[in-house]
Amino acid sequence: MIITKSSSINDVLRSFPEAIMVFEKYNMGCMGCMGSTSETIENGAKMHGLDFDVIVQEINSLIQRKNN
């Protein structure tokens, strides 16, 4: 599974719980946020003034390392 900016935060966290480390790194409290159930990574990042491309890249790198 490749994570994109359109991926739901909730879906990412359900499929890859370790992704919480990336969200926490950027102070995105996604596990406790009601918005995570419907927000995309792009929308969540924008709400926090963050670059969604960096977050997506870091999550995909984390998943890739886990799968290797």
C-alpha positions in Angstrom: 0.0 0.0 0.0 1.3 3.4 -1.0 0.3 6.3 1.2 -0.7 9.5 -0.7 -1.8 13.0 0.4 -5.4 11.8 -0.2 -5.1 8.8 2.2 -7.3 9.0 5.2 -5.4 9.6 8.5 -7.6 7.0 10.2 -7.0 4.4 7.4 -3.2 4.9 7.6 -3.2 4.5 11.4 -5.3 1.4 11.2 -3.1 -0.2 8.6 0.2 1.1 9.9 0.0 2.0 13.6 3.7 2.8 13.6 2.8 5.9 11.4 1.8 7.6 14.7 5.5 8.3 15.2 5.5 10.5 12.1 2.3 12.3 13.1 3.6 12.9 16.6 6.9 14.2 15.3 5.0 17.0 13.7 2.7 17.5 16.7 -0.3 16.2 14.9 -2.4 14.6 17.7 -4.1 12.3 15.2 -5.0 9.5 17.5 -7.2 11.7 19.7 -8.5 14.0 17.0 -12.1 13.6 15.8 -11.0 14.8 12.4 -8.7 11.9 11.8 -11.7 9.7 11.0 -12.5 11.7 7.9 -9.5 13.9 7.2 -6.9 13.2 4.6 -3.2 13.6 5.3 -3.2 16.7 3.1 -6.1 18.4 5.0 -4.7 17.5 8.4 -1.2 18.8 7.5 -2.7 22.0 6.1 -4.7 22.6 9.3 -1.4 22.4 11.2 0.5 24.5 8.7 2.7 21.6 7.6 4.0 20.3 4.3 1.9 17.2 3.5 4.5 15.9 1.0 7.1 15.6 3.8 4.7 13.7 6.0 3.6 11.4 3.2 7.2 10.7 2.3 8.2 9.9 5.9 5.3 7.5 6.3 6.1 5.7 3.1 9.7 5.5 4.1 8.8 4.0 7.5 6.5 1.5 5.8 9.2 0.6 3.3 11.8 0.0 6.1 9.3 -2.2 8.0 8.7 -4.3 4.9 12.4 -4.9 4.2 
